[in-house]
Amino acid sequence: MASRTHHALLLLVLAAAAVDAYMLSNPVLPARLAATSRISRTSPLRAAATTHSLRSALRMTDKAEAEEAKAPASTGGTFEFYTRPRTTNANWGTFFEIATKDSDVYITGIRAGGHSFANFEEYTRLDVTTYTKEGTCVGFETDEKAWKCIGKAEGLKVPRVEVGDSFAQFTPLPLEDPVLIPANSVQGFVIHTNKKTGLALRRKLNFDSNNAGDPYFKDWIDGVTDEGDHLKLIAGLCPGEKLFEDVSDSNNARAFVGVIDYTLEKP
């Protein structure tokens, strides 16, 4: 009996040592886990976001870890905000807003997922354009002069994102320069593609599902679809094939799905 106990203790010690060695050899993972822990645990509205961000942090492959290890750790002020997974919806694109809280936020990257009926693990090639404007999107969906193009690409390889996939691979969209959003303000964005089902999105769930208990899936209070410590995302309408000409009605608002990369200090 004693020998079995000693054997079990030895296995626990070896396992702990292996975990420590792994964490030390992967400097990015501890930083991402630390960033995830900053999400408030006191708010039930953010509980699902905490779980999803933790799962996202753990999904890195060895290759991705090696690439990310070259960049500064997220403890240096770089944050990755993962939204909730997509639903069955996809469209030409989407309008959405980013509302800041008590800190200035510099958007340094936007990552999104494709659909376009590509086979699983195959790339969707999209022509993608991203625009932004100060203030809300509402009322400006057909006012091209109000918007500034901040990124454009042709034939961008965008992996298909599966419905409900919490470990999805999102693709960085072209972004010419960081976008400053002052504290307690709103910035509008629109992403547009050349395919009717090019961009994977999320809609409000009005039926029973595994996510029915998550208010950010079912109840978009004031249009808020995702929320973190420094910012929140607000749903918008969907543009049609002709950007700034065709637009959905208010009953077809959609949520952006992907990752928002940002810092709190000027890059």
N, C-alpha and C positions, 0 to 999 in steps of 0.2 A: 504493500500500500504506500509506504514511504517513498519507494523508488518511483512509483507512478506519479506521486505528487511532485517530486523533484524533476521528473521528466516534463511534466506539464509546465512548471515554472520556467524551466529552461527554454521551452518553446515560446512562452510569452515574452521572455527577455529577447530572444532572437527576432521575434516578430516586431517588437518595439524598435530594435536597432535597425531593422530593415526599413521601417517607416521613416525613421529619422534620416537615414542615408538617402532615401528617395526625395524627401522634402529639401534636403540640403543640395541635392544635385539638380533640383528643378526650382530655381528661384522665383519663377513667375507664378506657380501655383499657390504658394503661401500668400503672396501679395494679393492674388485674386480672391482667395478665401477671406483675407482680411478686409478687402473692399466690400465683399458680400456681407460681412458681419456688421457693416455700418448701417444697413437698412434697419429701421426701427422695428424692434420686436414687440413694442407695445401696441402697435396698430394692427388690428385684424385685417385691414385692407391691404397691408403690405406682406402678410404672411406668405401668400402664394408667390409673390415676387422673390422673397428670400429663398424659398425652396427652389424655384426655377433657376435663379442666379447661381445657387450652389451646384445644382446639377450641371449647369453650363460650364462652370469652372472646372468640373471634374471630367469633362468630355474631351479634353485635349489629347491628341495622339502624340507619339514620341516626336514625329516630324514637326508638328505644330509647336510643341514645347521647345524644341531646338531653335526654331525661328523666333519665337517670342522672347527667348532668353537673351537675344541680342538687343532687345529694346529695354528702356528703363523700366524698372518695376513699377507697378501701379501705385505703390506707396509714395511715389514721387509726385503724385497729383493727377495721374491719368486714370480715368474711370471708363468702364464699359457697362452700359445699361442695356440689359437684355429684356425684351418685351415678352409677353406671353406667346404661346405657340399660335400658329395660323389655324383657321377653320377651313371649311371646304371652298372658301371664296378666293378668287383671283380676278384681276382686272387690268385694264390698260395702265393703271397707276392709282395714286391716291393723293389727295390733299390732307395735310395733318398739321398740327401745331405743337410746338414745344413751349411750355410755360415754366419759367424759372421760379425759384423760391427766393431765399434771402441772399443768394450769392450770384455774382456774374458767372456766366457759363460760356465757354468757348467750345463750339461743336467742331471737333477735329475729324470726324468720320461718320459716315452713315453706311450701315451694312444691311442688305436686303436679300430676300430669297426669291427664286424663280418658280414658275409653274409650267405654263405653255405645253402641257401634256407631254413633257419629256419623260422618257423612261427613268425609272429609279436609278440613281447614281450616274445619270447622263447629264451633260450640260445643256442648258437652254441658252441660246445666243440671242441677246437683246440689244436693241438700240435704246439707250437710257439717257434721259436728260433730267437734271434736278434744278429747281428754282427755289428762291426764298424771297421773303418780304418782311419788313417790320410790321408787327401787329397781326391781327387775326386774318384768317383766310376767308371768313364769312363775308359774302358780298363782293369778293374780288376774284372769284373763280373764272370769270370771263373777261377780266381786265388785264390783258397782257402787259400793259405799260407799268402796272404796279409791281411786276415781278422782275427779279434779276437772275440770270442763269449762273449757276455756281459749279456746274459740272456736266460733261457730256461725253458719251462713248458710243461707238458703233461696234456691233458684234461682240459685246461683253459676255464672257462666259459666266453664267450664273447657275449653280447647281439647283436642281429642283428641291424644294422644301416640302416634306411630307406633312400631312394633316396631323396636328397634335404632337409633332416631333419636338421634344424638349432638348434634343442634342443636335439640332439642325446646323448645317454649315451655311453661314451667311456670307455674302460677297460684298467687299467694299465698293461703293459707287464712287465715281470720279468726284472729287471735291477740290476746287482750285485753291481756296484759302479757308482757314478757320472762320466760323461764323460766330460773332459775339452776340450773346443775348444778355442784356443787362438784368440785374436782379429784379424780381417781381414784375417781369414783363413777358410778352408773348411774341414768338416768331413763327411766321407761317412758312410751310414747305410744300412742294408738290414734286412727286416723282412720276415721270411719264415714260412708258415704253412703246414699242412699235407692235405689240401683240395684245390681243383682246384679253388673254389670260396670262399676261406676262409676269405680273407682280403678285406674289402670294400675300394675302391680307387676312384680316380677322373681322368677323361681324359679331354683333351682339347676339348672344344666345337667348332665345325666348322659348326654349324648351328644356326638358330635363336632360342632363348630361352629367358626365363625371366631374365637370367643372362648374356645375350649377351653384355650388356654395361659394364660389369666388366672385365677389361683386364686380371685379374688373372684367369678368366675362359676361355677366348678366345685366348689371346695372351701371351704365356709364353716367355717373352723376356729373352733371355739367359737362358731359362729353368726355370725361377723363377715362382713358383706356388702360393706362399704366402709370405708376407713380413710384418715385424713389426719393432719396433724401434731398436732392438738389433740383429736380425737375419732374414734370409730369407731361404725358403725351395726351393730346386731345384729338378725337376722331374728326374726319372731314369727309367731304363728298368725293366721288370718283370722277376723274375726267374721262371723256370718251376718246375715240380715235383721234379727233382733232382737238388738241390741247387748247384751252381758253375759248373754245367754241362749244363743244359738247360737254355736258356735266350732268351727273345723276341728281335725283331729287333728294330731299332731306331724309326720306325714309330709307335711303340706301347708303347711309354713312358707313365708313369702314375705318378700321384701326390699322395703323402702320405696324408691320411685323418685322423684327430684325434687331439690330444693335445700334445704339447711339454711343459713339466714342466722344468723350469730352474732357476738358480740364477746367479748373477754377482759376487758373492764372494764364496770362497770355502766353501762347506757345512760342 
